[in-house]
Structures are given as C-alpha cells and as structure tokens.
Amino acid sequence: MKNSSKRQPTWLGKTLAGAFLGLALSFIFIAFFAWYGPGGIEARDKVQFNMWMITPIWLTIFSFSYLFNSAKQAWLILGSLTVLLYGIFFMLRNAL
C-alpha cells in the first residue's frame, strides 16, 4: 500500500471536523428540505420533523468523518461542501 493512501490516525482533527462541520452540514441539509421540500416552509408539522432529523444526519456525517485519510482532508472537503451549500442556499433565498 502506498503511504499517501494510508489513513492517518488523526482522530482529534477528524472528530472536530465531524462535530463542527457535520453540524453545519446537517443544518443546511434540513434548511434545503424545510424551504424547498414538500409544502414549503409553511407545511404543517414540518418543523417537528426537521428538528428531529438534524441529529441522525449530523451523526451520520460525524461517523463518516473518520473515513477521510487525514484531518486536513476532512476539514477541506467538509468545509468546502459547507461553504458551497450555504452559498447556494443564500443565493436561492435572495433570488426567490
């Protein structure tokens, strides 16, 4: 196995990336569903569903953050995805 493809045991960096950026990603995924999902933001009982779905999405992202090869890669990919999705969300909110 090449040394560059080996996973590094940088668990602290991966944990922090999964905790902070995973939470931010779960918020934006739920925001897309809340605003653009069935019934829009005014749908009945959608608030309760959105509230309860944040935790499973967050923990899924948090769990998969340990599969990155390094903490740097986890921060770059999760951070880039977070910035990209928040940018798209705010552009769509201002356009509509």
C-alpha positions as CSV (number, residue, x, y, z in Angstrom):
1,M,0.0,0.0,0.0
2,K,1.3,3.5,-0.8
3,N,2.0,5.7,2.2
4,S,-0.2,8.5,0.7
5,S,-3.3,6.3,0.6
6,K,-2.9,5.1,4.2
7,R,-5.4,6.6,6.7
8,Q,-3.7,8.7,9.4
9,P,-4.8,8.3,13.0
10,T,-5.5,12.0,13.4
11,W,-8.7,11.3,15.4
12,L,-8.8,14.7,17.2
13,G,-8.9,16.7,13.9
14,K,-11.4,14.3,12.3
15,T,-13.5,14.4,15.4
16,L,-13.6,18.2,15.5
17,A,-14.3,18.4,11.7
18,G,-17.1,15.9,12.0
19,A,-18.6,17.7,15.1
20,F,-18.5,21.3,13.9
21,L,-18.8,21.0,10.1
22,G,-21.1,18.0,10.4
23,L,-23.5,20.0,12.4
24,A,-23.3,22.9,10.0
25,L,-23.9,20.5,7.1
26,S,-26.9,18.9,8.8
27,F,-28.4,22.4,9.4
28,I,-28.1,23.3,5.7
29,F,-29.5,19.9,4.5
30,I,-32.5,20.5,6.8
31,A,-32.8,24.1,5.6
32,F,-33.0,22.9,2.0
33,F,-35.7,20.4,2.9
34,A,-37.6,22.9,5.0
35,W,-37.7,25.7,2.4
36,Y,-37.8,23.7,-0.9
37,G,-39.3,20.3,0.3
38,P,-43.0,19.3,0.1
39,G,-45.3,22.1,1.3
40,G,-42.5,24.7,1.6
41,I,-41.7,26.3,4.9
42,E,-45.4,26.7,5.9
43,A,-46.2,22.9,5.8
44,R,-48.0,21.5,8.8
45,D,-45.8,19.6,11.3
46,K,-42.7,20.1,9.2
47,V,-41.0,22.0,12.0
48,Q,-41.1,19.0,14.3
49,F,-39.8,16.6,11.6
50,N,-37.0,19.0,10.7
51,M,-35.9,19.3,14.4
52,W,-35.7,15.6,14.9
53,M,-33.9,14.9,11.6
54,I,-30.9,17.1,12.4
55,T,-29.4,14.6,14.9
56,P,-29.4,11.5,12.6
57,I,-27.9,13.5,9.7
58,W,-25.3,15.0,12.0
59,L,-24.3,11.7,13.5
60,T,-24.0,10.1,10.0
61,I,-21.7,12.8,8.8
62,F,-19.8,12.6,12.1
63,S,-19.3,8.9,11.7
64,F,-18.1,9.1,8.1
65,S,-15.6,11.8,9.0
66,Y,-13.3,9.1,10.3
67,L,-13.1,7.6,6.8
68,F,-11.1,10.5,5.5
69,N,-7.3,9.8,5.0
70,S,-6.3,12.8,7.2
71,A,-7.8,15.5,9.4
72,K,-6.7,18.1,6.8
73,Q,-8.7,16.3,4.1
74,A,-11.7,16.1,6.4
75,W,-11.6,19.8,7.1
76,L,-11.1,20.7,3.4
77,I,-13.8,18.5,2.0
78,L,-16.4,19.1,4.7
79,G,-15.6,22.8,4.9
80,S,-15.8,23.3,1.1
81,L,-19.1,21.4,1.0
82,T,-20.5,23.5,3.8
83,V,-19.4,26.8,2.2
84,L,-20.8,25.7,-1.2
85,L,-24.2,24.6,0.1
86,Y,-24.6,27.7,2.3
87,G,-23.7,29.9,-0.7
88,I,-26.2,28.1,-2.9
89,F,-28.9,28.3,-0.3
90,F,-28.5,32.1,0.3
91,M,-28.3,32.8,-3.5
92,L,-31.6,30.9,-3.9
93,R,-33.2,32.7,-1.0
94,N,-32.3,36.1,-2.4
95,A,-33.4,35.1,-5.9
96,L,-36.9,33.9,-4.9
